[in-house]
Amino acid sequence: MKKKLVAALLVAAMALSLTACGGGGKGSSGGGGGADAQQYNTYLATEPSTLDTIKGNDMYGWEINKNTLEPLTRLVEKDGKQEREGAGAESWEPNEDGTVWTFKLRDNKWSDGQAVTAADYAYGITRTLDPDAGSPNSFFTAPFIKNGQKVVNGEVGVEELGVKVVDDKTLEITLEAPTPYFMSITDTRACYPVRQDIAEKYGETYGSELESLIFNGPFKVDSWTHNSEITLVKNDQYWDKDNVKLDKVNFAIVTDSNARYNSFESGALDTSSVGEQEWVDRFDKKEGVERVDTHQPAMRFDFFNVNDELFKNLNIRKAFTLAVDREDMAKTIYQDLHVPAYWWVPQAISTGENGEYRDQVPGPLEKMAKEEDPKELLLKGMEELGLGSDPSTINVKYSLSATTQWARNYGEYVQQKYKEILGVNIELDFNEWSTFQQKTNGGEYQMANMVWTTDYDDPMSMISLFTTENAGNIPTNWSNEKFDELIAQASREMDETKRVELYGQAEQVLFEEGCNICPLVNERKISFHYDYVKNLNERETSTSGLKYVYIEKK
C-alpha cells in the first residue's frame, strides 16, 4: 500500500513528488474548518487506478480502501508498538494444528444499511483467487488457502476453495498447512469484503466511479472528482462510529511536490511527506509543526523484462544492476534522505520475535558488488548474445511512470551514469501512471522503474512477488524452480529462525540467478504535520488508516 503496489507502486512517488493542494484555505486551523472542526486535509500522489479491492494493487487505491472498508482485522499502533485488533471479526481462533481458522463476525452494516455477512468476506476472498477475475492480489492467499493455487491455475473450480460460510456471522478458512504469517494477511485487500450484488451489477466499471461503490468501514466516499480530489465523510452505518472522530477527510490529487509543500506551509494541507532537504530545513523551523522520521518498508527499484532480446541475458542484467552507484544516487538524487539498497526485502519488516529481517540477513548485492565488475559482466553478456564488444552500440529504453520535472532530472542522471560506467545509451520514456502500467503489464518495455511498498509485516510480502505463480505483480517474466521451492518451504515453516534462513536463501537466488530487479534505495520517510493533528500512523504496515485520527481543539 503497501499496500502496499500497499502495497505501493510508482515512480511518481520517487522524489516524494506525491502532491496535493487546496482544501482548507490559507491560515486554516484544524483541517481547514476552524479550531473545532473534525476535518483533515491530506493528499494522494496520483489518481487511484481503481477502488475495486479485487483488481486494485496500487498504494493510492489502498489508502482509500483501508479507510472505507472493514477487513477481518486491523494492525493498529499503540504506545509505539503494533497490535492486531478485531475489525470485521470480533474474534477468531484456529483448530489444534492451525489449519482451520474460524472468524466470528460482529454486527456491522454497509453504507446502504444492509447487514455485512460472512458471505461478503467469502466472496471477496474467493473472487480474488478466481482466475476469471484476473486479480493481481491472488498471491496473498493462493499459496496457503486450501486449493488456492489450484484455483488460480484453473485446475479446480472456486467451489473447491477452503473458504466456507458457516452462517451469516461465521467464516471458516482452511489452509493447506499451518502458515506462520496467516493473520498478517487478514487486513490485506485479499481479505476485504465485497458485495457480490454490487460488483456483478457494475461489472468492469465496478470500483471506477462513485456510483458503483459501497462501504462498510469508518468512512465512505462522498465525492470523487477524477484527477482532482476524493472526499470521505464519516460512515454513520459503521459499527464503531463512536470511536471515529473525523467528520470529513479531503484527499487532494496533484503531482507537483512544490505545490504540496506550499499547500502545507499555508495550512491548506495538514500533513506532508518531504523529499527535499531545503523544505525539510524550512519546516523544521516552522512553529506548530511536528516532524516524524521513520524507516519505510518500501523499495525504489528498476526491473528488467527478461523476455527482451537484451535483458534475457543474466550477465547483462547483473551488469546493469551492479553499475548503479547507490551511495552517489542516495546523496545526489535523494539528498541522503533514503538508504542505499543492496537487498530486496526492505528495512522495517519484522519476522516476529527475532525482530527486523534486515538485522538478521545481509544484503545479497553487497557481496556481489565487491566480487564482480559490471563492465566485464556487460562485455561477457554481449559476447554470449553475439553483440560484439562495443557498449556504445547498446541502446536501452528506460520507462518511467511520471512526467514531472523531477522525473526528468532523475532520468537524465541515470542516463549519464550508465554512459559513464557501462558506455551504453539510455533512451528515456516518460509516461503517466496508467500508460506505464499498460506498457509494463503488456511486456512492452525493456527496463523500467517503480516503487513497491510492502502489503503486510513479513518478508513473505516482498519475496513471494517473484514466484512463478505471482509473476504478474512485477512483470519481469522471470521464473526459477529453486526459488519457488524455497518460498514454498518458508511459507510452511513455523520455526522463525529456520524460516528466516529460507528467506535469506531465496533472496540470494533472486540476485545470483535472477537479477531481474535492481534495488536502488530503501525509503525513509520524513513527514510533517500540524500539532493539532493527533494519532497519525507512523508505520507503513499499520492498517487502521485514519480511524483513530482526530483534530485537537486549539
N, C-alpha and C positions, 0 to 999 in steps of 0.2 A: 501497500500500500500501500504491500507494502504494499498490498499490501497491499507486500506490499509492497503489472507490473506492480501490493501494497503495495502484492505488494509488491513499486514502484517502478518509472519506465520511460524516461525520455531525456534527451539532451537539452530540451528546453529548460530543464532544471539544472543544467550543467554548471552555470555560474550562479546558481540560485537566482536565475533570471525568471523566477516564478513571481508573478507580479500581480498587483491589484491596485485599484484606485477607487475613489468615491466611497460613499456610504454614510459617513457621519457628518461631514462638513467640518471646516476648519474650527479648531478650538473646541470640538465636541468633547463631552465628558461622559464616561461610562458607556462607550459604544455608540456615541452619536445621538443619544436620545435624552441627554440630561443626566444628572448625578444619580437619579433614582431608576433610570431605565435599565431593564434587563435585556439589552441589545448588544450583540457582539459583532464587530465588523472584521472580517478576515478575508482570505483570498485563495484562489486556485491558480495554478500556473497556466492552465490551458483548459479548454472545453473537454469535459469527460467524453470518452468515445461512446459510452452508454451507461445507463444506471441499472441495466439488467445484470444481476449478480452472476448469472449463468454464463453470459458472454463477455462481461467486462473484466479486464485484468490490469487496468492502469490505476495509478495512485489517486487520480482525480475523482473518478467514479467511486473509488473505495472510500474516499473522505466523506462523500455524501452518504454512501451505503451505511457506514458504521454509525451515522447519526440518525438515520431514518428507518433502519431495520433492526430487529432484535435477534441476534444469534442465540445459540443454545447457552453459551456462557460468554463472559467478558473478562479480559485481563485488565485489572484496574490498579492504578498507582495509589499506594497508601504508605505514608511515612517513609518515602524514599525507596520503597520496595514494590514489587508487583504481586498481586494476589488474584486468583481466579475466583470469580463470584458468579452466582446463578444469574441468568438473564431470562431468555425464553424458558429455560428449565429452572425449576426451583430446587431440584435435587437430582442426583444421578448416582449410580453405583454399578460396579462390574460384578460378574459372576466370579466364582472361586479362582478360575485360571485366567481371568482378564480378557476373555474372548467375546463376551456378550455384555454390552452396556445398556442399561435401562434408564431413560430420561423421563422424569415426571415433569410435565409442563405446568406452569402457573396459568392463572386466568389472565388473558390479555385479549385485546381486540385490534383488528385492523382499523385504519382511519375511516373506513365507511361503516364501522360499528359491528362488522361480522367477527365472530369469535375466531381466534387463532387456534389451529388444531395441529395434532401430530401429523396429519396428512399434508399440511403445508410445508413442514420441515422435510418430510419424506419425499415430497415432490421436488423440492429444491435440491436435495442430495442426489436423488435418482436422476433427475434431468441433467445435472452436471456431468454425470457419468454416461449418459445416453449418447452414443456416437452420432446420432442424428442431430443433436443439439450443437455439436462441434465446440464444446466448452473448452477454453484454454485453462480452466481451473480443475480439470479432472485429475491432474497429477497430485492434488492434495490428498484425495481419498482412494484413488484407484488401487494403489499398492496394498492396502490393508483391509478395506471393507470386503467382506466375503464376496467373491466372484467379480469384484470391481474391475480388475484388469481384463477379465474375460468379456465383460460387458463393453468396455471401451474398445476392445479389439473386435467386437462384433461376433464373438464365439458363442455367447448366450444372450438371452433377452434380459431386459431390465427387471423382469419379474423374478429373476434368479438372484438379485442383489440381496445382501444381508441387511436389508432395511425393512423393518416391519412396523406397521401401525397397529399397536395392541388395542388401543381405544383412542378417543379424542384427546386424551391427556397423557398418553403413554407412547413413547417412541423407543423402539428396540433396535440397536445396531450390533450386528455380529461381524467380528473381524476374522481374517484368515488365520491370525496368530496374535498373541499378546503384542501390543505395539506401545513402546515406551513413550512416544510423543502424541498419543491419540488425543488427549484432552487439549493439546495445543492447536488442534485442527478445528475444534468446535466453535471457534469465533472467527473463522475464515469465511470467505464467500461461498466455499463449497458446502457449508452447513447452514446457510441462511434459508429462511422460509420463502417460498414462492407461492403465490395464489394461482393455482392452475387455471381457474376460470378467466382471470385477467390476462395471464400470459398467453393462453390459447386464443382469446378474443382478439388481441392485437398482433399476434404472430411475430413477423420480422420487425415490426415497429415497436414492439414492447421494449420499454426502457429508454426510448429515444425522444419521447415527448412527455410532458407532464400529464396529459390526459390518460396515458397508458400506465401510470404508476399508482401504487397503493403502498401504504406504510404501516409498520407496527412497532416502530422504535420511538425514542424520546422526542423526535421532531418529524415533521412532514414537509415536503417541498411545497411552498406556497406559490412560487413563480420561478420560471426558468426562461430567461432571455438568452438565447444561444450566443456564445462567444462574448457575453457581457456580464451576466450575473445570475446566480442561483440563490434564492431566498428561502430559508427554512423558518417555520414557526413551530411553537410547542404543540405537540400532539395531545389533544385533550382525551383521546381514547387510550393512551398508554397506561399500562398497569402501575407504573411507578412515577406518574406525572408529578406527584407532590414533591419529589426529590429533584425534579428538573427545574432549575431556577431561571434559565434564559427563556425569554418570550420570543426572541427573534434572532436569527443569525444570517448575516449577509456575506455571501461568498462572491467577491468581485473576480472577474476573469479578465486579466490583461497579461501582456508578455514582456513589458519593459521594466527592468529592475529599478531604474531611476524613478519611474512612476510610482512604484511600490514604496520605495524609500521616502519619497516626497510626501506620499499619502500618509505614511506612518508619522513622519515628522509633524505634519499639520494636524494630526489627530483624526484623520478620516479613516485610518486603519488602526485597530487596537493592538496589532502584533505584526512582526515582520522578521523573517529569517534574513540574514545579511551575509553576502558573499564577497564583499569588497572592503578592504581594510580601512579606507578613508571613511566609509559610512559606519564601520564598527567604532572607530575613534570618535566619530561625531555623536553617535547615540550613547556612547559611554559617558559623555558629558551632559547628556540631556536629563533634566530633572523629572522626577516622577516616572522613571522608566527602570525596569528590571531586566537584567541580562541573564541568559541561561546558555551554558556551554555543555554539549553532550556529544559523545561518540555515537555515530549512527550506524545501524545495520544496513548500510546502503553502499553499493558499488557503482562507480562510473567506469565504463569499460568499452573497449572495442570488441567486435565479434566478426568472424570471417565465415563466408559461405564456402564450405568445403566441397561443394559441387562445382565451384568456379574453376576454370581451367588453370588458374594460377594457384589459388589457395587450397586446391585439392592436395597439394604437396605439404607434408608435415614440416619439413625444414624451412619452407617459405613462411609458414605460419609462425614457427619459432623465431625466425629472423625478425619478423615484424613485431612480435611480442617483446623480444629481448632488446630491440633497438630503442625502445622507449626509455628516456631518461626521466624516471619518475620523480626523483628529487628536484630536478630542474622544473618539471611540469608543476609540481606542488608549489614551488616557490614563485615561478614566473606567472603561471596562469591563475593559481588559486591563492597566491599570497600567503602560503603556509597555513591556510585555513583548513585544508584537508590533508590526509596522511598518505604518503606514497604506498601503493598496494602491491604486494608480491604474493597475493593469495586471491581466492575466490570467496570463501566464506568470510564475511566481514567481521570487524570488531563489534562488540556489544551483543553478540549472540552467545547464549549460555548453553551448557549441556546438562545442567541440573546442579547437583551438589558440588561438582568439581569446578564450577564457575565458568568463566568465559572460554570458549573454544580456542580463540587465538592465543590465549595464555598457555594452552596445552600443546598446540601444534604449530611449528614454524611454517612460514610461508614457503610453498614449494618453489616459487620463482627465485628466491634468494640464492639457493644453491645453483640453479641453472644459470643465473646471471653471472656468477663467479666462474663457472666452468666452460661456458660456451660463448663464442664470438658471433654476433649477429651477422656481420658481413660475410664471414666464412659460411655460415648456415645458408645465407641467401645464394651465394655462388654455388654451393652444393645442390641446393634445390633447383636452381636454374639449369645446372648440368643434367640433373635427373629428368627434367622436363624438356630437355633439348632446346633451351632458350639462349644458348651461348654464354658469354661471360661478361657482358656489358650491362650493368644495372640500369644505365640510363635508357635502355630500351624497354624497361618495365614501366607500365602505366597503370595506376590503380585508381578506381573511382571510390572516393570516401564519402559515404552518405551520412548526413547529419539531419536531426529531426527538429531543427529550428532555423529560422531565417533572420534572427536578431543580429545586431552588430556584434554582440559578444560572441555568438556562434561563429561569425565570420572571422573575428580576430583569432579565436581558438583554431579554426580550420587553417588559417594562414600559418599559425605556429606549428601545427602538425605537419603541414606541407613542407615547411622549411627544415624541420628536424629530420624528417625521413630523407630529404635530399642530402642533408649534411652527413648523416650516419650511414645510410644504405646506398645513396646515389640514385634512388628511384623517383619517379614523378607521381605526384598525387593530384588528382583532379577532384575538386570539391563539389559535392552535390547537396545543396541545401533544400530542405523540404519542410512543409508544415507537418504537424504530427500525424494527421490522418493519412496523408500521402506516404509518409515514411513507413507507417505500419503496413500499408498496402504493398509497398515495394518489398520490404524485408520479409513479410509473411509469404509473399509470392515468389521469393527467391530471386528477385530482380535487383541484386546488389552484389558487390564484391566484399567490401569492408564497411562496417557501419558502427555507429556509436550510440550508446544508451546508458541509462541509469536504471538500476534494479534495486528495489528495497524489499527486504525480507517480509514474508507474509505471516510468519509465526516464529516464536523464540526457540528455535532448534536448528542446528546446522543442516538438517534434512531439508529445510525450507529453501535452501540455496543449492545444495549439492545435488539434490534429486532432479533439478531442472534439466540435466543433461543425460538422463537415462533415455534409452531408445523410445520408450512409450511417451516421454514428455518432451520430445524434440521440438514440438511446435511453439513452446513458450519463448525460447530464444532461438530463432530458426537458423541454426548453423548447419543442420543436416549431418552432424557428427554422431556416430554410434560406436560403442565399444562393449563387447560382451564381458570383459573383465570388470569394467566399471559398473555395468549393470548388476553383476553378481555381488560386488562389494556393497552397493547400495541396498540390494535385497537383503543381504545379511545384516546390515546395520539397522534396517527397519524392523528386524525381529529380535535384535539383541537387547536384552533387558539390563545387562550389566553395563553401567555407564562408562567405565574405563575401557572395556572392550569395544563398546560402540564408538567411542572417540578414536580408537586405533583404526577401526574400519573406515571412519570418515576421513582420517588422515591419509590412508592408503588410496582411497578413491580420489581425493583431491590431487594426490601425486600423479595418478594415472591420467587425470584430466589434463594436466600440463605436459607430462612426458610423452603421452601417446595421443593427445588430442590437440592441445593449444588452439582450440577453436575460439577461445576468448582471450582477450588481452586486458587484464585489470590495469587500471590507471591510478585512481585514488580511492581511498576509503573515506567516505564523508564524515566530517564533523559538522555539527550544527551550532551556529551562533545565532541566537534569536533574541529579540527584544519584545517586551510587551509593557503596556502601561500598568502601573502598580495597582490600579483599581480592578484589573482582571485577575481572578483567583481560580486556583485549581486546574490550570492548564497542564496537560500531559507533557512530560519531558521526554519520555521514551517512545521511540517509533513503534515498538512492539505492543504498546498499550492499545487496547481496542474499545475503551469506554467513550472515545470521541469527546464530544462537548457536554455529555450528560451531566457532569458534576461541576461544570464551569459556571461561575456567576460574576456579576459586577457588584463590587462593594461600593456602598454609598460613600460619597466624599463628605 
